[in-house]
Amino acid sequence: PVHRPSPLPRGGAMEMAPSFETVIFVDVDGVLNVGVKDGKQGPLMVNETNCRHAEHNAAEVASRSGDHAERGAFEKVLSVMAKKDSPESNDNTFAELVCKGQEHIAVPLLRRLAEIIIGARQQGPTQVVLASNWRRPKYAPRVRCLEQELSKLLDERFVFDARTRQLEENSAADRLRCIGDFLVSRCAAAAGAAGGRLMRAVVLDDLFITPLDGWLCGEVAGSPRRVRSELDMEAYLKSRVPAAASVAVKVIHPYSEWNTESGLRVQVASGLTQQHVRQALTFLATMIVRAPASLELQSRSPRKEEGEQPASEFAEEPAKQVDLPEPATKVDLPRAVPEVCDNKVSAAQPRRVEIEEAPSVGKPWDIVAGETFTSLVEFRFKGCLWAAVPWLWMHM
C-alpha cells in the first residue's frame, strides 16, 4: 500500500491558499526504474532479464581476451545489484528495485511517485507533467500502462495532465530548457487567471544519467551558467519565469556514481529513493512563496522587521505595536538563534532585552473577592457597634 502523508492542519501556519498550484515534472527512465550508463551505447536497464544475463555470462566473458565492452557492461550491472540504493539504507540494494521480466517500471519506485502526488494534491491543485522521452508518440502504449498502474495506487483514475513540448533533446541542458519553456507558458496562462496563481514546481529527472559537473545551461549576467548542483538548476528555472511571477522550484536529481574494485566507473540513474520522497514532501509541506518580485522561497517566520509589509496573501500581517511601561530592570541575554531576514543570516549578537519585574500574584478574582469581602465584614461590624451605644446608655 502507498503511504499517504497526513494532511496539514487547517488554520495553522502551513495552510495553503486555494490559489496555490503545484506542478510535478516526471521523467520515467532513471526515476521509475534504475539505469546504468554504458558509454556511447544506450543505458542498460536494470531488469530481471539483464541481471540474469549478466550473472550467467559474466564468468565466461571475463575469461575471454576480447569483448572489453561487454565485460564492462556485465561488471556494471552486477555492481549495481550489490550496491545500496542510498547511503542511509541498511540492507536495501538496487536488486530490490529490479523491474520484473522485461518491464520498464519498478513497482517500489512507482509507489514513491504516488506518495509525492498524494502529498501535493492534499494541499491544492496539482498538475503532473510528463517530461520524459516517453512523451513521444511511439511510447503511447507504455504511457497508458503507466497511467493504469498509477490509477491503482492512487485509488482513482489518473492521466498525465500535460506533456512538455516535442523538442529534440540531446543533453541535460536541453531537458532543463524544455522544462523551463513549460514553466514560462504555464506562468503566462496563470497570469490571466483572476488574481493569478502562486506556483511550486517539483522536477524529478536524472537528466540522461548526467552528473552535475559544471555543464552549461543558460546565462548569468551575460556569462555562461554552469550547473554544479541542484540549486543551480533551481536558480536557472526560476530565472526563466517573469519577474512578477511567484514560483518556487525543487529539483530532485536521482544520480549516483562509484568505481568498482577494478577501477571501472559506474554511473547510475538511481530512481526515487526514500530520501528523495522526504525531500519532496518537506518542500511541499513547509515552503511557501512570499515575495513575487524576489522569486525567493522562504519558510514562514514568526518574526518580522518593523514596518515590513506582507508581500503576498500568504505573508503574515505585521504584529501590532504595544506600549509597555518603563522597565525596572535591564538584563543582557545572548541571541541563541541567528536572525533570519530576506534569506540572509546576520551574525548572532548579544541583544539588550528590557524586562519589567512584576510582583507574583494569584488569581485576580481570588484577590479581589478576598479583599472586598474582608472590607465589607469590617465595615458592618463597626457600624453595628456604634448603633448599639445609644441603646446601652438608655438601659443603664
N, C-alpha and C positions, 0 to 999 in steps of 0.2 A: 504493500500500500504506500501511497505517496504521503509524506509528512506534510501536513497543512499548517503553515505558520499561524500563530494566534493573531487575530485581528487587533489593530491598535485601539486603545480605549478612546471612546468618544469624549470630546471635551478636554482632552489632555493637550500637552504642549506639542505632541507629534501628529495631531489630527490634520488631515489634508483637506484642502478645499475642493469642491466639486469641479473647479476649472483646471485641476491638475491632471496632466496626461503623461503616461509612461509609454515609451517606445522601446521594444526589445528587438535588437537585430540578432538574428540567429544564423550562424554558419552551421553546417552539418558535419562535413568531414573534418575530423580533428576536434570537434566539440561533442558530438553524439556518438563518436567512435574514436578509436585510437589509431593513428597512422605513423609510419616511420619514413623519414626522408631517405631516399635511395639515390643520391647523386642526381644525375640528369634524367634518370628514369622517373616514372610516376611513383608517388608514395605507396608504400606497402601497407595494405590493410591488415590490422591485427584481428583476424577472424580464425575460426576453428580450422578451416581448410589450409590457410597459410601456415598456421602454427604446427599442424600435424606434418605438413610437408617439410618444414624446417627441422622438426625433431627426427624424422625418419631418414632424412638425406644429409644432414649436417656432417656426420662422420664420414660418409662416402665422399662428399665434395672436399672435405678437408684433406683427404688422402691424395687427391689429385694435385699435380703441379700447377695446372692452369685454373681456369674458372675463378679468378680472384673476385670478380664482381658478384657471382652467385654465392661464393663463400662468405663475402662480406654481408650480403643480404640475409643469409641464414643466421649469421652471428648477431646481427642487429635485432632480428625478431626474437631470438632466444634470450638476448639480454633484456629486451623489453618485458618479456613474460616473467622474468625473475625479479624485475625491479618493482619497488613500491610505487603505488600510483601517486603518492605525495609524501613529502618528508615527515609529516605528522602521523602517517599511518603506522599502525603497529604491525599488522600482519597482511593487510590488503596489498595485493600486487596487481599489475596490469593484466595478469592472467585471468582475474575475476571480471575484467571488462572486455573480454573477447566477444566479438559478435558471433552468434550461433550460425553454424553452417557457412553459407555464403552471403548471409545477410549483411546489411550495411549499418545497422543501428545496434548499439549496446543498450540493453534494457535498463541497467542501473543508471546509465548516463541520461537516458530519456526521462527517468523518474526525477532526476535532479533538475532538468529543464522544467518539468511540470511544477516542481516546487517553487521555482522562481516566478513562473507565470501566475501561480495562485497567489503568491505574496504580493505581486504587483496589482492584480485585479482586486484584492481586498482593499486597496487604497484608492481606487478610482479607475477611470477609463484607461484601457491598455491596448496598444497595438503590437502585434507580434509580426515582425517583418522578416521575410526570408531573404537573406543576403548571401546565400551560398551559391556555388555553381549549380546546385540542384534547381535553381530557378529557371534554368534553361528548359525550353520545351521538351527536349528529349528525355528529361528526367521526370516528367509529369507523373508516370506511374509510381515512381519511388516516393514522390511527394504525397500522393494520395494515401499510400500505405503509412507514411509517417503521420499524416493527419489523423488517420483512423486509430493508430496506436496512442497518440496523444489524447484523442477523444475518450478512450477508455480510462486513462489515468486521471483526466480532469472531470470525469463523470458528466460530460456534456459535449455536444458536437463542437469540434474545433477545426477551423481552417485558418491558414495564414491570412492576416488582414491585408497585407500588401507585399510587394517584392521590390527590391532595388532595381534600377534600370538595367536593361540588357546591354551592358557595355563590355568591351573586351578587357579582361583583367590578366595581366602578366606578372604582377608583383604585388607585394603587400601595400605599397603606396597606391596602386590602382584600386585595390579593395577599399582602402580608407577614404580615398576621394569619392568613390561611389556611395559610400555611406554618408559622407558629408553632403553630397548632392541631394540625397533624400531628406536630410535634416533641413536643408535650405528650402526645399519645396514644401516640406511639412510646416515650417515656421511661416511661410508665406500664406498657406491655407489657414493656419490658426490665427494669423493677424486679422483676417476678415471676419472671424467669429466675434460675437458680442463679448466685449471685454477681453478678448484674447485668451490664450491659454499659457499656463506655465508648463514646461515640458522637462521630463527627465528621460535620458537615453541610456540604455544598458546595451553594450556591444559585447557579444560572445563570439569571438573569432580568433582562430590560430594564425590567420593571415598566411596561409600556404606554408605552414611549418617554418615560419621565418623568425629568427632571433631578433631581438631589439638591440642591434649592434651599431646603430648610427646611420641607418639608411635615410635617404632624403624624402621629404614629403612636405610640399608647400614652402612658404617663406615666412620669415620673421624679420620685420623691419628691413625688407629688401634683401636679406641674406637667406640662403637655403636653411630650412628647418631640418634638423637631424632628430631621428626618433631613437631614443635610448631607453625609454621606459614607457609604461602605460600612461603615466602622467603627460608625457609628450604627445601621445595620441589624443588624449582627452583635450589638451590645450589646442591641438590642431582642429578638432571637430568643433569646439566652441568658437574658434576664430572664423569658422565658415558661416555661422549664422549672423543675422543682422544684429547690430549693437543694441537695438531696442528690445530684442527677444530675451526671454528668460529660459535658459537651457542649462541643465546640469548633466554631465556625462560621466559614466563609469565604464571603463574598458576592462574586460577580463580576457586575458591572452593565455590560453592553456598551452603552454610550451615548456618542454624540459629538454635538457641535453646532458650527456655524460660521455666518458670514454671507457671502453671495455678494457680488460686486462691486457689485450694485445695492442692497445692504443687506438682502436677504431672509434671514431667519433659517431655517437648516436644522437640524432635529433628527432624528437618525438612530439607530435601533437597529442597531448595527454588526455584530452577530453575534460569535461567538467568534473572537478574534484569537489569533495565536501567543503573544502576551504573556499573554493570559488563560489559555491552556493551561499555560504555565510557572508562573504564579501558583498554579493549582490543584494541579499536580504537586508544587510546592515545599511547599505546605501539607500535602499528603498524606504526603510523604516525610520532612519534618523537624520537624513539630509533633506533640506528644503532649499528652494531658491528664494533669495531675499532681495537682491539688488539687480534689476534687469539691466541697468547700464553697465555694471561691472562684470556681469556674467560669471560671478563667483558663487561657489557652492559653500554654504555655511550651515552649521548646526544652530538650532535656536539657542540663544544665550540669554540668561535671566538678567544680565547686567547691560545697561545702556549708557552711552555717553550723554552728558547733559545737553539738552536741546536737540538730540538726534530724532529725526522723524522716520517712521516706518517707510521702507522703500517699496513694499508690496503688500498685498492683502494678507500675507502670511506673517508679516513682521509684527512684533508685539507693540502695543501702544506704550509711549514713554510713561514712566512712573510719575505720579503726581508728587509735587514738591510739598513737604510737610515742614512747618516751622517748629523747631524744637526749642525748649528752654535752654538758657545759658548753662553749659556743662559745669559741674562742680569739680570733676577730676579728669585729668588727661592721661591716657595710657598709650604707650607706643607698642603696637602689635606688628610683627613681621608679616608680610604677604606670603602665604604658603603657596598660592597658585598664581602663575604669571597672568597678567591682564591680557585678554584677547579682544581685539577690536579691528574690524576690517581685515580679517585674515592675517594680522600682524601681531606677533607676540612681543610685548615690551619687557624690558628687564625687570625682574622682581625686586622692588624697592620697599623698604620699610614705610609704612603709612601711618600717620598720626590719626588715631581714632578717638573721638571725644565721647566719653561715657558719663552719664549723669547718675550719681549714686542716689538711689531711692530707698526709703525705709521698707522693710519687709512687712507686709500686711497680709491678713487673711482675706476671707471673702467679704466684699463690700457690704453685702446685705447683713452679714453677721455683725459687723462693726456698727452699722447704722442702727440696726434693731436693738442691739445691746445698749448703746449709748442713749438712744431715745427712751427705751423702756426704763433704764435706771433713772434718768432725769425726771420722768413722769412720776415715779414712785416717791422720790424725794420731795417733789413739789406737793403732792397730795398729802403726805404725812405732815408736813409743816403747816399746810392750810388747816387741817383738822385740829391740830394742836392749838393754834391761835383762836379758832372758833370755840373751843371748849373753855377758854379762860373766863369769859363773862358768866357762863352757867355755873362754874365752880364758885365764883365770887358771890353770886346770888344765894347759893345754898350753904354758905359757910356761916 
